[in-house]
Amino acid sequence: MEVNALCPQAGAALTGDYVCLKNVNMAWVVVTVYQDTSDTVAITIEQATDVSNSESDSTAITNVVPIFANQDCATSDAFTRQTDAVSFTTSADDDVIKKIIFQIDPALLDVENNFDCITVKTGASDATNLTEAHYLLDMKYKQETPPTVITD
């Protein structure tokens, strides 16, 4: 299943839509950065206890996750495994399209404290840099109409 996280937006610090991973085996957060200037983009994944973040408890994930990056999609389609981490900052290059993938195992969230939702966040960057993101979700239950992930 694919779910939109961030529609293409410029420059500002951004917070994506939250998704619930209760019925998900594995999630991939795919971030695309259309980097016009050399200002880097810092990307983090946060966890929360519900998709509306009504508890205002969204916090950075604490367990490192696999990260893959292609920092120049125009010259290669190859992704390079990065050091496992909880965040990633793009390189400082002009006029390139970058893709960064975070692999999120729902079991690595703080499930003891009921964290089962995630969002993607970016730090502020140059106004000419565009960022968008989506979630790819491997659902536990394969069915014609899978359970929703945008409500708890």
Secondary structure, DSSP 8 states (H G I E B T S, - for coil): -EEEEEEEEESS-EE---EE-TTEEEEEEEEEEEE-SS---EEEEEEESSTT-TT---EE--S-B-EEEES-TTT----EE---BSEEE----SSEEEEEEEEE-GGGS-GGGT--EEEEEE----TT-EEEEEEEEEESS--SS---SS--
